[in-house]
Amino acid sequence: MRALAAALALSVVVAGAGTAPAGRIDDVPAAKGNLAGQNLAGLELAGADLRGANLAGATLDGAVLTGATLVGANLVGASLRGADLREAYVRDVRARGANFSRARLGGADLTRADLRTANLEAADLTRAVLESAQLSGATLNKAFLPGARFARARLIGADLSGAMLVGADLSQADLTRATLAAAELGAARLAEYAPGAARLTGATLVKANFTGANLRNVDLREAILTGATFSAADLGGADLTWARASGAKFTGASLAWAIAYGADFSAADFTLATLAHAQLVGAVLAGADLRRARLPATNFEQADLAGAEFGDTDVSHALFNAARNLPAGVRRARTP
């Protein structure tokens, strides 16, 4: 019944009415036709079969498309502000530059969707599937994305500032130069299997929250991590070369075998962190807190340790060759 009602509503537009009437229209089948540029705002299209439909530039603001099928549809430049697409099938859709701001997409399947430069500001994508989707240049600031699946998605240069990504799967996703300032990524997975880790090269992650996140082998080279929280996160094998992480919190985190050549960890908190075999060559740890950290075979060669606090931390197996500004107690315990 819902699909038939949706078909009739569309037929009104195709017939030349120009603007579809609001509300439900009962059961008469009709062809989808070419809906490019049509005004379908507020239309009831729940369960509609719109696979392959041409909706380029169409207006679907506030439309109800729950459970609708839009597989392979053309939504390039379309406006779906506040539309309801919960549980919709939107696989392989072309929606470059489309506006989904404040849309409801919970549980929607957007596998392989082309959403480059699309606007998803404040959209609800709870548990949505965006695997292998193209989201480069997209705007997802303040989007609600808990449990969303972004495996192998491309988010190059995307804006996810303030986004809620708790429990999201970003394994093998490419977030090069993406902005995740103040984003919440607690318990998120960015590295399910090595070497298929996420790429966050040059990303902006100022004050982002990665508490308990899986970041094994993630590429964070030159990322801006100022004030970010990585408490209890797993950064084993991660590449933080030249990252800027001043004031970041790594309390209880694992950075075993991490690479952080030349990284800035000034005033960072590493209490109870594990840095076994981590490479901190040339890193800046001025004012960093390393009390009760685990440092077996940690390499501080040429690192700046001015004002760093080690307390009673066992440094007997750490390497401090040519390290600068060694605290007195560390100098006595250092291994050549």
N, C-alpha and C positions, 0 to 999 in steps of 0.2 A: 504493500500500500504506500509506504513512504517513497519508494523509488518511482511509483507511478505518479504520485502527487508532484514530486520534483520534476518529472518529465513534462507534465502539463505546465507547470510554472515556467519552465524554460521555453515551451512552445509559444507562450504568450509573447516572449521577447523576440524569438525568431520570426514570429509572424509580423513583427514591426511595431509592437507596442512601445518599444524603446526602453521602458522601465518596468520591471516585473512588479506585480502587486505584492504587498507584504502578506505574510501569513501562509497557511497551507491551502493548496488547491487540490481537489480530489481527483482520483484515479483515471486519467486519460493519458495513454502513452503518446510521446512525441519525440521527434528527432532532436538531437542535441544541437545540430547546426553549428554555424560559426558564431561564437559568442564573444569574439574579440571586441573590446571596447564597450560592451554592454553594461548597463547598470543593474546589478543583481543584489544591491544592498538590502540587507535584512531578510532576504528570501529564505524560506524553509526548504533546504535541500538535503535533509538527513537521509542517508542511505542512497543518494543519487549515484547513478553510474555515469561518471564524467571521464572515463578513461579515454585518453587521447584527445580530449576536447580542447578547442582553441579558445582560451580565456585571456589571451594577451591583452594587457591594458584594461581588463574588465574591473568593475568595482563590485566587490563582495563584502564590503564593510558590514560587520554584524550578522553576516549570513550564517545559517546553521547547516553545517556539513558533517555532523557527527556520523561516523561510520561510512561516509561517502567514499567512492572509489575514483581517484584522480590519477591513476597510474599513467605515466607518460603524457600527462596534460601539459599544455603550454600556458604558464601563468607569468610569463615575462612581463614585468612592469605592472602587474595587477595589484590591486589594493584589497587586502583582507584584514584590515584593522578591526580588532575585536571579534573576528570571526570564530566560530566554534568548529574546530576540526578534530575533536577528540576521537581517538580510535580510527581515524580516517586512513585510507591506503593511498599514500602519496609517493610511492616509489617512482624513481626515474622521472620525476616531474621537472620541468624547466621553469624555474622561477627566479631567474636573475633579475635583481633590482626590485623584486616584489616587496610589498609592505605587509608584514605580518605582526606589526606592533600590537601588543596586548592581546594577540590571538591565543586561543586555547587549543593546544596541540598535544595534550597529555595522551600518551599511549599511541600516538600516530606513527605510522611507518613511513619514514622519509629516506629509506635506503637509496643511496646513489642520487639523491635529489641535487639539482644544480641551484644552489641558493647564493651564488656569488653576489656580493654587494647588497644582499637582501636586508631588510630592516626587521629584526625580531626583538626589538627593544621591549622589555618587560613581558615578553611572551611566556606562556606556561607550556614547557615541554617535558613535564614530569614523565619519566620512563619512556620518552620518545626514542625511536630508533633512527639514528642518523649515520649509520655505518657507511663508510666510503662516500659520504656526502661532500659536495663542494661548497665550502662556506668562506672561501677567501674574501677578505674585505667586507664580510657581513658585520652587521651591528647586532650584538646580543647583550648589550649592557643592561644590567638589572633583570636579565632573563632568569626564569625559574627552571632549573635543569636537573633536579635531583634524580639520580638513577638513569639519566639519559645515556644512550650508547653511541659514542662518537668514534668507535674503533676504525682506524684507517681514514678518518675524515681529514680533509684539508681545510685548516682554519688560518691560513697565512694572512697576517695583518688584520685578523678579526678583532673586534672590540667586545671583550667579555667582562669589562670592568663592572664590579659589583654584582656579577652573576652568581647564582646559587648552583654549585656543581657538586654538592655533597653526594658521595657514592656514585658519581658518574664514571663511565668507562671511556678513557681517552687514550687507551693503549694504541700505539703506532700512529696516533694522530699527529699531524704537522701543524704546530702552533708557532712557527717561526714569525717573529716580530709581532705576535699577537699581544693585546693588552688585557691583562687579567687583574688590574689594580683593584684591591679590596674584594676580590672574588673569594667565595667560600668553596674550598675543594677538599674538605675533610673526608677521609676514607675514600677519596677518588683513586681510580687506577689509571696511571699514566704509563705503566710498563708491565704488561701481563707476561710477556715472554721476551727474553733477550734473544737476538738483538733488536726486537721489534718495539723499542721504546719510543715514547712520544718525543717530538722535537720542539723545544722551546727556545731555540737560539735567538738571542736578542729580544726576547719577550719582556714586557713590562708587567711585573708581578708585585708591585709595591703594596705592602700590607695585605697580600693575599694569605689566606688561611689554608695550609696543606696538612693540618693535624691528622696524623695517622694515614696519610696518603701513600700509595705505592708509587715511588718515583725511581725504581731501580733502573740504572743505565739510561736515564733520561738525559737528553742533551739540553743543558742550561747555559751553554757558552754565551758569555756577554749578556746574560739576562740581568734585569734590574730587579733585585729581590729585597730592596730596602724595607726593613720593618716587617718582612714576611714571617709567618709562623710555620715551622716545620716540626713541631713537637711530635715525638713518637713516629715520625715519618720514616720510610725506608728509602734512602738515597744511595744505597749500595751501588758502586760502579758508575754513579752519575758523573757527568762532565760539567764542572762549574768553572772552567777556565775563563779568567777575566770577568767572572760574574761580580756584580756589585750587591753585596748582601750585608751592608752595615746595619747594625741593630736588629738583624734577623734572629729568630729564636729557633734553635735546634735542640732544645731540651729533650733528652732521651731518644734522639733520632739516631739512625744508623747511617754513617757515611763511609762504611768500610769499602776500601778500594776506590773511593771517589777520587776524581782528578780535579784539582782546583788551582792550577798554576796562575799566579798573579791575581787571584781573586781578592776582593776587599771584604773581609769579615770583621772590620773594626767595630768594637762594642757588641759583637754578636754573642749570643748565649749558647754555649756548648755543654752546659752542665749535664752530666750523666749520659752524654752522647758517646757513641762508638765511632772512633776514627781509625780503626785498625787498617794499616797499610795505605791510608789516604795520602795523596800527594799534594802537599800545601807549599810547594816550592815557590818562593817569591811572593807568597800571599801576605796580606796585611791583616794582622790579628791584634792591632793596637787596642788595648782596653777590653779584649775579648775575655769571656769567663769560661775557663776550661776545668773548673773544679769538678772532681770525681769523674772526669771523662776517661774513657779507655783509649790509650794511645800506643798500643803495641805496633812497632814498625811504622808509626806515623812519621812522615818526612816533612820537617819544618825548615829544610835547607833554604837559606837566604830569606826566610820569612821575617817580617817586622813584628816583634812581640812586645813592643813598648807598652808597659802598663798591663800586659796580659796577666790574668790571675789563674794560677794553677792549684793553689792550696796544697792539699796532701795528695794530689794526683800522682800516680806512679808514672814517671817519665823515663824510667831506666832503660827502656827499649825504644824510645823515640829517637829520631835523628835530628840534630840541631846544627849540622855543619854550616858554618858561615851565617848562621841566623843572627839577626840584628836585635839589639836592645833586650838581651836575655835577662829575665829576672834572676836575682842572685841565687835563689834556691835551685832554679832550673839549671843554671850554669854548673852548679856542683854535681847535679845528678845526670847531666847530659851524656849521651854516648857519642864518641867521636865517629 
